[in-house]
Amino acid sequence: MKILAIQNRMGIGDMVIFLPFIEAISKKYQTPISILVKENSKAKEYLIKNKYINDIIILDRTNKSGRHDGISGTFNLVNDLKKYKFEKVFIFNSSLRYNLVSRLAGIKSIFQYPLFEKKNQHVIQAAQNFIKTKLQTDVKSNPIINLNPDYIDQAKAKYKINNNQINILLGIGGSGSTKRIPAKKFINFMEMVTKKKDCKFFLATGTKNEEQSILKEIQESKFQDRCIPLDKIKLSETLPIIKNCDIAICNDSSFSHLSAALEIPTIVLMSDTPLLYGNYSPRMYPVIPDGEETVTHNTLGKEKINPEKIFNLFNKILN
């Protein structure tokens, strides 16, 4: 049986969040399924060998000139999907567009969220209710990414990762400025932890100017000899390094989602996005800004993230 799952949300985080639901479909029908996802999900860099996933089809929508944008793009998508001869599709959204695309692509069995109910839709609960209703299956929010053990060992040797040290991933980047915690907050934490423990820090970030500025400030601190930057290597090569870490401390970014899915305890610094993105996994431990009871869009709390809170939570997790 050929099955497609459509997950059209942007970014790595949402892709990771939806993994348990994709796996549930595969397990129910006892066959790997194909997924339709956006390029910026980076799915091909960490899901290419996932046993529950067959083809990874890229949804080329940029809202401007993507191959699947506009009316002509809709028919391009129809033609692209027709080639696979899918028999079933699971659509993780309420959009009429994907329903029509699936019908025109000749897919007979279409399962989808209720149409036109996107407003105030809870990203995880909606998916859980969908799978429960359609497959009579309860799915826990606990994404896991498995890696080849050989890749983990190779990364350990290449980067001289020592089990006698505390190896810490610092996810210092972020997709938006309001989610990027200032370098001084990370440096203050590093000051505290290195007084008590022998640590090595792996600095994960992107290539945007502000991200590079934060990276530069940390690298030029007195901890430079303890730091290994990861910004110049591919995501697929970064994952085995993360897997060798004892703990991760990350902004709400792709690396917080990936490290938790790699089963690494992950402290998530939540400054300006809904709390659910920092606590949906049992391996996530959110830190919210001082003076706040929760966090959401426009909390704008990056200057109020307290390094002492991070340090105390770090000790609690590792002890």
N, C-alpha and C positions, 0 to 999 in steps of 0.2 A: 504494500500500500504506500502511495506517495502522498506525503502530508507536508503542508506549508504552515509556518507560523509567521504572522506579520507583526513586527515590533518596530514601530516607526518613530519612537522617541529618540531624541538626540543624545549623543554622548556615551561614554563608557559606563558611567554610573547606572543609568537606566538599563543598559544592556545586562550588566551584572545582576541587577535586581530581578530581572525577568528570567534568569537562568533556571530557577527551580520550577517555574511554570512550563517552560519549554521541555525540561527533562520529564515532567509529569506526563505530558502528552506522549513523548517517546516511550516511556515505560508502559503507559496504558495500551498502546498499540503494538508494543514490542518491536519497534523499528526506529532507526534514526530519522529525524525529520529535517527539512530544510527551513531556513529562516530568511526573511526579507528584512534587512536592517540598513540603517544609514552608514555611510562611509566613516563618519566621525565616531561611530561606536567602536571602531578598531577591532571588530569581532574576529577578523582573519588573523590577528596577531596573537590571540589567546584562546580561540575556540576551534581552530582548524583541526585539531585532533581530539576534540570532545566526542566521546562515543555516542552521545545522544543526538549529535548534529551531523547532517549529511552535507548538503550544499549551503554555502553562505552567499546569498544573492544581495547585491548592493542596490539599495534604493537611492537613485541619483536625483535627489530633490534639494535644490539650493534656494528655492523661492525666487529664482531669477532665470537661470539658463541651464538648469539641470536636464538631463535626458528624460526624466520622468516628471518634469514640471509642466503645468498648463494642460490644455486639452490635448494637444499633440502628444505630450508626455504621458498622459493617461493611456493613450492607445499604444504607445511604445511599451509601457509597462504590461499591458494586456498581452502583447505579442511576446514579450520576454517570458512571461509566466506560462504561456501556452506551450512553449517548447518542453516544459518539464512534465506536462500531463498530470498535474496534481489531482488527487481524488477528494481530498479534504483540505480545508483551510481554517485556521484559528486566528482571528483578527483581534489583537489586543488594543482596540480603540473603538470609538463610537462613530466613526466617519462613514458616511454613505459612499464616498469615493472608493474606498477599498472593497466595500461590498459589491459595487458595480464592476470594478476591475476583476474581482474574483469570478463573478457570473460570466462576464465577457471572455474570461480566460478558460471557460468550460469546466470550472470546478463545481462538482455537483453538491457536495456537502459543505455548507458554510456555517461556521460557528463564530459569533461575534458578540462583543459588548452590546447592550441595548443602544440603538441608534439615537443620536442627538443628545446624549447625556454626559458630555465631556465636562461641563461646568462642575467645579468642586469635587471632581472624581479623585478619590484617594488611590494613589498609584499602586499600592500593594493590596489593599482590601478589594479593589475592583478586580484585580487579577485572581485573587483567592476565590472570590465569589463566582467569577466566570468559570474557573476550573471545577469548582464544587458543583455548580449547576450543570455543566455540560458533561463532566466525566465522573461525577460523584466521588471526587478525590479531594482530600484535605491536603493542602500544600503549606508547609512552614516556610517562613521567610528566612532562609538559611543557604544562600548561594555558596557553592564550592567550586573552585577551579583546581583541577588536578594537573600536575606537571610530570614529565618523564623524570624519574629519579636520577638518571644519568646527567641530565641538564643541571640539576641541583648540585650534584657533586662537582661537575665541571666549573660551575660558577664559584663554588666554595674554594676550589683550588686556584682559579684564576685571580680572584680578588683577595686571596689570603685571609679568608674568614676564619677566625679563631674562636673555638667554642669556649675558651677561657675568658673571652671578652663578652661584654653585652653589645650585641650588634643591633643598631637602632636605625630604622628607616625614618627619615624626616621628609614628609611630603609637603614641601614648602611652596609648591605652585598652586594654581587654581584657575578656573576658566574666567573668573571675573575679579576685578580689583577689590571688591568688597569682601571677597572670600579669602584673600591672601593676607595671612597674618604677618605683621612686620617682622623683619629679621631679628630685631632686638629681643622679641619674645622667645624665639628659638634659642638665641645665644644665652639668654638668662637661664633657660632650662638647662642648656649644656653646661653652664657654669655650676649649677646645683648638682647635676648628676655626676659629673666627672670628679667632684670632691669625694664622692662615695664609691664610685665604681670605675673600672677600666672599660671605656666605651669606644666603639667605632661608629661613625655616623655616615649613612648613605643618603645623599641629598637628591631627592627626586623632584624634578620640575620640568616645565616646558621652556619654550624658546622666546616667549614674549619679553619685551624690554623690562617690564616691571618684575617678572619672574627671574630674569637674569640678574637684575639689580639686587634682589634678595639673596640669590645664590652667591653673588660676588661679595656681599657684605659678610655673609657667614664664612666664606672661604678666606677672607682677609682678616678674620678674627684670630685669636690665639689658639683656636681649635682646628686650624687649617690642616695640621698633620694628622688629625683624627678623621678627616672628612674625605669621602670619595663621591664626586659628582656623577650623576647618572643621566645628565641631560643630553649627552651626545650619543647614547646608544639606543637601539630600537626597543620598543616596548617588550617584544618577545624575548629579548635578551635580559631585560630588567627583571622579569618575573622570577627567574630562578634565584636572583640575588635577594629579592624580597623574601622568598621562601626560606632563605638562610638566616633571616633576621629573627631576633627574639621578641621584638615588639615594634610597632609602628606608631608614629605620632604625625598626623596628617591634617592639613586643611581639608575642608569638604571638597574633595577633588577626586579625580580618577583613581589616585593612588590609595585613598582611604577605602574605596570600594574593592579594589584589587587585592590589597593586603588582607582585608578581612576575609575575602573569598579564598585566599591562599591559606586561611586558617592561622593567621598571625593576629595576636591581640592588638587591636587598633584603637588608639585614642584619637577621636575626631574633634577637631577644633571648629566649632559651629559658630559662625559670626553673622551670617546673613541669608541662610536658607532654612526651610522647614526642618524641624528636628528629626523627622522620620528618616531623612537621608543620612543621619549620623547614629541611628540606633536600631535599624531594622534587622541587623545581624547580631547573633548572640556574642560575636567577637568584637563588637563595637562599643566603645566607652566614650560618650560625648562629653565635651567640656564646653559650657556656654559662657557668655560674657558675664562678668561681675555685675550684680544688680538686676539681672534678668531671671525670670522664672522659666522662660522658654525662649525659642528663637524661631524666626520666620523671615520671609522676605522683608527687606527694609529695616531689620533690626540694627544693621550697621554697627556691629559690635566688635570689630577686629582689634581696636585699641584697648578694649576691656577684657581681652583674654588674659588670664592670670597664669604666668609661668609656674608659680608655686602650686596652683591647683593641678597643673599638668604633672609636676614632680610628685606630688602626693598620690595621684592616681597611678602613676608609673610604679611607685613603690608598692602600692596595694596590689596591683596586677602581678608583678613579678615575685612578690613575697607570698 
